């Protein structure tokens, strides 16, 4: 931003963050104490306190204007050549799009029109990461080597080893975001020990030696998982080899799609089939229910257990397989929806504190996690007590065409 303002006369550059106050001791401190002195431009910051400054004025007529997205009237009523959003992950998607509407306005230099942001990585479901995934915003992935205080012409500087040592002490998703630069779930992640590097494996493929469990969370959002329980030397392991998710698809069509996927995954075999008991609720169309539509399509599932506390019990059961080393929950890499769900499923926040309740809603993650936790709770109705074995198969069928 400084180089543009210095070298191109008459530019209007906006530097903003979610709040104006948050700029003063972060990006502006670096700007005034490190960037401006580097080429003798210290005078650009003369004459005004940092926390009260409205802009930086350059001798060639260029200005870097400062603003907060919490008070948008001033910054959204003006045309800009460049907009830079510091810690863009704090902003709302509407604010990002509104800022973009203030670029390339009549009378401004057509060579510019840049909307630029920086941020530490966060939740992969964040709107900003989704924009990048959809090709609407370009993601420039950087590392600690891009910081000139840490890496210079001679390689890593003296400041890197102690900083690296501190980062290496981080664990879980915080390490992934701040140490390794990964877009992984942030604070509040329910399955904090879930790591695709260890929990996702092709060894979770269908094995005809073990029964097949199918669990379906029904509704406008529908999620399903196919899993097996394998007896291993150090105890049972759960292997998930299939998943399914849809939104706003009729129950009959969902059932047909699930039957087709069952045929493709395991030759149509299902030894234990379970579904959300709310699928028995009448839809208002002549007493039609999701379960009746499933049966009409040829998919016959019994309701899974539902009782006060079953959600917490089911999530604890999933965690008991995730939070061990080596992991006893393995997910096939083709189950991309479930992998994302386990990595991003979050706790509810109440009074500033995370509690043992899931955030609601969190589509599509909750449908796949609900199917898995309820399917496991059906297999272990008494929980994983000493000597407890999975429940016996009570609903066996092969799909018929």
C-alpha positions in Angstrom: 0.0 0.0 0.0 2.8 2.4 0.9 4.7 1.7 -2.4 1.5 2.4 -4.4 0.8 5.6 -2.6 4.4 6.7 -2.9 4.8 5.9 -6.6 1.4 6.8 -8.1 0.1 10.3 -7.6 -3.5 10.9 -6.6 -4.4 7.4 -5.4 -7.1 6.9 -2.8 -6.4 3.8 -0.7 -8.6 2.6 2.1 -7.1 0.5 4.9 -9.7 -0.9 7.2 -10.5 -3.6 9.8 -13.7 -4.6 11.6 -13.1 -1.8 14.1 -11.0 1.3 13.6 -9.5 0.9 17.1 -8.1 -2.5 16.3 -6.0 -1.0 13.5 -4.0 1.3 15.8 -1.9 -1.3 17.7 -1.7 -3.8 14.9 -1.1 -2.9 11.3 -0.6 0.8 11.9 2.1 0.1 14.5 4.0 -2.0 11.9 3.3 0.6 9.2 4.7 3.6 11.2 7.5 1.9 13.0 8.9 -0.4 10.3 7.5 0.4 6.8 7.7 4.2 6.6 11.2 4.5 8.1 12.6 1.9 5.7 12.7 4.4 2.8 12.8 7.7 4.7 9.0 8.3 4.6 8.6 8.8 8.3 7.2 12.3 7.8 4.0 10.8 6.2 3.0 9.9 9.8 3.9 13.2 11.4 1.5 15.5 13.2 -1.2 13.3 14.5 -1.6 10.6 17.2 -2.0 7.1 15.7 -5.3 6.3 17.5 -6.9 9.6 16.2 -5.4 9.5 12.7 -7.9 9.6 9.8 -5.4 9.2 7.0 -1.8 9.4 5.8 -1.2 12.2 3.2 1.6 11.8 0.6 3.5 14.8 -1.1 2.2 13.6 -4.5 -1.5 13.9 -3.5 -2.1 10.2 -2.7 -3.9 9.3 0.6 -4.2 6.2 2.7 -7.5 6.6 4.6 -8.2 4.6 7.7 -11.6 3.2 8.7 -13.6 0.6 10.6 -16.3 -1.6 9.1 -18.4 -1.1 12.3 -18.9 2.5 11.0 -19.3 2.0 7.3 -21.0 5.3 6.2 -17.8 7.2 5.6 -15.9 4.5 3.8 -18.8 3.3 1.7 -19.7 6.7 0.4 -16.4 7.2 -1.4 -14.8 5.7 -4.5 -11.4 4.0 -3.9 -8.5 2.8 -6.1 -7.4 0.1 -3.6 -9.1 -1.3 -0.5 -7.0 -3.3 2.0 -8.9 -5.2 4.7 -6.7 -6.3 7.6 -7.7 -9.6 9.3 -10.4 -10.0 6.7 -11.7 -13.1 8.5 -13.3 -10.7 11.1 -15.4 -9.0 8.4 -18.9 -10.1 7.1 -19.4 -11.2 3.6 -21.8 -8.3 3.0 -19.1 -5.8 4.0 -16.6 -7.4 1.6 -19.0 -7.2 -1.3 -20.0 -3.6 -0.4 -16.3 -2.6 -0.4 -15.9 -4.1 -3.8 -18.7 -2.0 -5.1 -16.7 1.1 -4.3 -13.9 0.2 -6.7 -13.5 0.9 -10.5 -15.9 3.8 -10.1 -16.1 6.5 -12.9 -13.1 8.9 -12.8 -10.7 6.5 -11.0 -7.6 5.0 -12.5 -8.6 1.9 -14.4 -5.2 0.3 -13.7 -6.3 -0.4 -10.1 -9.5 -1.5 -8.5 -7.9 -4.0 -6.1 -9.7 -5.4 -3.1 -7.1 -7.1 -0.9 -7.3 -8.7 2.5 -5.0 -10.6 4.8 -5.8 -13.0 7.6 -4.7 -16.0 9.6 -6.4 -19.2 8.3 -9.7 -20.1 10.1 -12.6 -22.4 9.7 -12.7 -23.9 6.1 -16.4 -23.2 6.1 -15.8 -19.4 6.5 -17.4 -17.3 3.7 -13.9 -16.0 2.7 -12.5 -19.5 2.2 -15.6 -20.5 0.3 -15.2 -17.5 -2.0 -11.6 -18.7 -2.7 -12.8 -22.3 -3.3 -15.4 -21.0 -5.7 -12.9 -18.9 -7.6 -14.5 -15.6 -6.7 -11.4 -14.5 -4.7 -7.8 -15.5 -5.3 -6.0 -17.0 -2.3 -2.3 -16.3 -2.0 -1.0 -18.8 0.5 2.0 -17.5 2.4 4.3 -19.0 5.1 6.4 -17.7 7.9 9.2 -17.3 5.4 7.3 -14.3 3.9 7.9 -12.3 7.1 11.2 -10.4 6.6 11.7 -10.3 10.4 11.9 -14.1 10.3 13.4 -14.8 6.9 16.0 -12.7 5.1 18.5 -12.8 2.3 20.7 -15.1 4.4 17.9 -17.4 5.4 16.1 -17.7 8.7 16.9 -14.9 11.1 17.7 -15.1 14.8 14.1 -14.4 15.7 12.8 -17.6 14.0 14.1 -20.3 16.4 12.4 -19.0 19.6 9.2 -18.1 17.7 9.1 -21.5 16.0 9.6 -23.2 19.4 6.6 -21.4 20.8 4.5 -22.3 17.8 5.6 -25.9 18.0 4.0 -26.2 21.5 0.6 -25.5 20.1 -1.8 -28.4 19.6 -4.8 -29.4 17.6 -6.5 -26.9 15.2 -4.7 -23.9 16.8 -1.3 -25.4 15.7 -2.8 -26.1 12.2 -3.9 -22.5 11.8 -1.0 -20.6 13.4 1.9 -22.9 12.9 1.2 -24.7 9.6 -1.1 -22.2 7.9 -4.0 -24.6 7.4 -7.7 -23.7 7.1 -9.0 -25.9 9.9 -11.8 -25.5 12.4 -11.0 -22.9 15.1 -12.1 -22.5 18.6 -15.1 -24.5 19.6 -14.4 -27.5 17.5 -16.1 -30.6 19.0 -13.7 -33.3 17.8 -10.4 -31.4 18.5 -8.3 -34.5 18.1 -9.7 -35.4 14.7 -6.9 -35.2 12.1 -7.4 -36.2 8.5 -3.8 -37.2 8.3 -4.4 -40.1 10.8 -8.2 -40.7 10.7 -8.7 -40.8 7.0 -7.5 -44.0 5.4 -8.2 -46.3 2.5 -8.1 -49.2 5.0 -11.7 -48.1 5.9 -12.9 -49.6 2.6 -15.9 -52.1 2.7 -14.9 -55.5 4.0 -17.4 -58.3 3.3 -16.3 -60.1 6.5 -18.1 -57.6 8.7 -21.8 -56.4 9.0 -22.8 -53.2 7.3 -24.5 -50.5 9.3 -26.5 -47.8 7.6 -27.7 -44.7 9.5 -29.8 -42.0 7.9 -30.6 -38.5 9.4 -33.8 -37.6 7.5 -35.4 -34.2 6.7 -34.9 -31.2 4.4 -31.2 -31.8 5.0 -30.5 -35.5 4.7 -27.3 -37.2 5.8 -26.3 -40.9 5.8 -23.3 -43.0 6.6 -22.3 -46.6 6.0 -20.0 -48.1 8.5 -18.6 -51.4 9.9 -17.4 -52.4 13.4 -14.3 -54.5 13.2 -12.8 -56.5 16.0 -9.1 -55.8 16.3 -6.4 -57.0 18.7 -6.7 -53.8 20.8 -10.5 -53.5 20.7 -13.3 -52.6 18.3 -12.7 -50.1 15.5 -15.3 -48.2 13.4 -14.6 -47.9 9.7 -16.8 -45.5 7.7 -16.7 -46.4 4.0 -19.6 -44.3 2.6 -21.5 -41.0 3.1 -24.4 -39.2 1.5 -25.8 -35.7 1.8 -28.6 -33.8 0.1 -30.7 -30.7 0.6 -34.3 -30.2 -0.4 -34.7 -33.5 -2.1 -38.0 -35.4 -1.9 -37.8 -38.4 0.5 -38.6 -40.9 -2.2 -35.7 -39.6 -4.3 -33.4 -39.6 -1.3 -34.3 -43.3 -0.7 -33.6 -44.2 -4.3 -30.2 -42.4 -4.2 -29.3 -44.1 -0.9 -30.3 -47.5 -2.3 -28.2 -46.9 -5.5 -25.2 -45.9 -3.4 -25.6 -48.9 -1.1 -25.5 -51.1 -4.2 -22.3 -49.3 -5.5 -20.6 -49.4 -2.1 -21.3 -52.9 -0.8 -23.4 -54.8 -3.4 -26.7 -53.7 -1.7 -25.9 -55.2 1.7 -27.2 -53.7 4.9 -27.2 -55.7 8.1 -28.4 -52.9 10.4 -30.5 -50.1 9.0 -31.5 -47.1 11.2 -33.1 -43.7 10.6 -34.1 -40.7 12.6 -37.4 -41.5 14.4 -38.8 -38.1 13.4 -39.1 -39.7 9.9 -42.4 -41.1 11.3 -43.9 -37.7 11.6 -46.7 -37.0 9.2 -45.9 -34.5 6.5 -49.5 -33.2 6.0 -50.0 -34.9 2.6 -52.5 -37.5 3.5 -50.5 -38.9 6.4 -47.5 -39.4 4.3 -44.2 -39.8 6.2 -40.6 -39.9 5.3 -40.5 -43.5 6.5 -43.5 -44.4 4.2 -41.8 -42.8 1.2 -38.6 -44.7 2.0 -40.5 -48.0 2.2 -42.3 -47.2 -1.1 -38.8 -46.8 -2.7 -37.7 -50.1 -1.1 -35.6 -48.8 1.7 -36.7 -50.2 5.1 -35.1 -48.7 8.2 -36.0 -49.0 11.9 -35.9 -45.9 14.1 -32.7 -45.3 16.1 -32.7 -44.7 19.9 -33.8 -41.3 21.0 -34.1 -40.2 24.6 -33.1 -37.3 26.8 -29.3 -37.0 26.7 -28.9 -39.2 23.6 -27.1 -36.4 21.7 -24.4 -35.9 24.3 -24.1 -39.7 24.7 -23.7 -40.2 21.0 -21.1 -37.5 20.6 -19.1 -38.9 23.5 -19.2 -42.3 21.9 -17.9 -40.9 18.6 -15.1 -39.0 20.6 -14.2 -42.3 22.3 -13.2 -43.7 18.9 -11.6 -40.5 17.6 -9.5 -39.4 20.6 -7.2 -42.5 20.9 -3.8 -43.3 19.3 -3.9 -45.2 17.0 -7.3 -43.9 16.0 -10.2 -46.4 16.3 -12.4 -44.4 13.9 -11.2 -44.5 10.3 -12.9 -42.8 7.4 -12.5 -43.6 3.8 -11.1 -40.6 1.8 -14.1 -40.8 -0.5 -16.3 -39.7 2.4 -15.3 -36.0 1.9 -18.6 -34.7 3.5 -18.0 -36.7 6.7 -14.4 -35.7 6.9 -15.4 -32.0 6.7 -18.1 -32.6 9.2 -15.8 -34.2 11.8 -13.2 -31.5 11.3 -15.7 -28.6 11.6 -18.5 -29.7 13.9 -18.7 -27.1 16.7 -19.9 -26.5 20.2 -22.5 -23.9 21.1 -21.2 -20.7 22.8 -23.2 -19.4 25.7 -22.2 -16.4 27.8 -18.9 -16.3 26.0 -18.1 -19.9 26.9 -18.3 -23.1 24.9 -20.7 -25.7 26.3 -21.3 -29.4 25.8 -24.1 -28.8 23.3 -23.7 -28.6 19.5 -24.1 -25.3 17.7 -27.4 -25.2 15.9 -27.8 -25.1 13.0 -24.6 -26.1 11.3 -25.6 -27.7 8.0 -24.3 -29.9 6.3 -22.1 -31.0 9.2 -24.8 -31.9 11.7 -26.7 -34.3 9.5 -23.6 -36.5 8.9 -22.4 -36.3 12.5 -26.0 -37.0 13.7 -26.1 -40.1 11.5 -22.8 -41.4 12.7 -23.3 -40.7 16.4 -26.8 -42.3 16.3 -25.7 -45.3 14.4 -22.9 -45.9 16.9 -25.3 -45.4 19.8 -27.6 -48.0 18.2 -24.6 -50.4 18.1 -23.5 -49.6 21.7 -26.8 -48.8 23.4 -25.2 -49.1 26.8 -22.1 -47.2 25.8 -18.6 -48.6 25.7 -18.5 -50.1 29.2 -16.0 -52.7 30.1 -16.9 -55.9 28.4 -19.7 -54.3 26.4 -20.0 -55.5 22.8 -21.8 -53.9 19.9 -25.6 -54.7 19.8 -26.7 -57.5 17.6 -28.0 -56.9 14.1 -31.7 -56.6 14.2 -32.6 -55.5 10.7 -31.0 -57.3 7.8 -31.9 -57.0 4.2 -30.6 -56.7 0.7 -31.9 -54.1 -1.6 -34.2 -55.4 -4.3 -34.6 -53.9 -7.8 
